[in-house]
Amino acid sequence: MSDHHSEHHSDQQHHVLSNSMAARIFGALLVLTVVTVWVAQFDLGAWNFTVAMLVASVKATLVCLFFMGLKYDHKENTVIFSTSFIFMTIFMILTFGDLLTRGDVYVKDMKKIIPDGAVAAQTKSKYESPWLSNAELVSHGKELFAAQCVTCHGAGGAGNGVAAAGLNPKPRNFTVGEGWKNGRKASAIFGTLTKGLNSMPAFASLPPDDRWALSHYVRTLGPHESEKDSADDLKKAGIDASGSGGGSSGEKQIPVDAAIEFMSVSG
């Protein structure tokens, strides 16, 4: 009985990390810190976040395995810990699926966007009347949809993108004509893109031309209704249909990253 108690007590002993192993792990953490600082000198676009998370994950794993002793812990604890990484991996895949399809959202020249600390000038439209659908706008909208929307809504717009499983409510199925809370008029879709709806974030940082182009393309994915925007519909979207201006509607367009950086500098 004494031997059994001694054996049981021995099993519960905390593993003492050797000085040499501690020094090696500490050295690895220092090297990874240097790598983090070095990589920060380069603009990798959407991959900035990915690289940072990979390096941080390796550092955290080393700390957990050796300094927290998980490498020497009971096997069942290892299984529990590994399972948490599986769920984290699923979450990261869904996150990266959205992040890596948004294109280059980073500001390359702050001076061009916010000259002398002033609010950026009103965005000038590339199209004469972007609230009126045409082949060029629809084609542009299709390109934007592939870059901005397929992760949630799917390539065909059926609301079955790779990130749809983690959203509640589910993304809108653009191929059906029923159930649209704001309606299927181009102005209504434009408003939804601008303000967001439920689990869908606002895309107000996109220029008005791009939001109109997306609106026209989204309409092509479902029933082709003859109903068009009235003057009141366009007015709600900030458009004076009697004049020109290409749908800028007086909006000041500052990319989100630029606005955050400008606020931090001016504050």
Sequence and secondary structure as in RCSB ss.txt:
>XXXX:A:sequence
MSDHHSEHHSDQQHHVLSNSMAARIFGALLVLTVVTVWVAQFDLGAWNFTVAMLVASVKATLVCLFFMGLKYDHK
ENTVIFSTSFIFMTIFMILTFGDLLTRGDVYVKDMKKIIPDGAVAAQTKSKYESPWLSNAELVSHGKELFAAQCV
TCHGAGGAGNGVAAAGLNPKPRNFTVGEGWKNGRKASAIFGTLTKGLNSMPAFASLPPDDRWALSHYVRTLGPHE
SEKDSADDLKKAGIDASGSGGGSSGEKQIPVDAAIEFMSVSG
>XXXX:A:secstr
 HHHHHHHHHHT      HHHHHHHHHHHHHHHHHHHHHTTS  TTHHHHHHHHHHHHHHHHIIIIIS GGGS H
HHHHHHHHHHHHHHHHHHHHHHHHTTS   S S HHHHSGGG        SSS TTS  HHHHHHHHHHHHHHTH
HHH TTSSS  TTGGG SS    TT SS  SS SSHHHHHHHHHH BTTB   TTS HHHHHHHHHHHHHTS   
     HHHHHHTT  TTS STT TT     HHHHHHHHHHH 
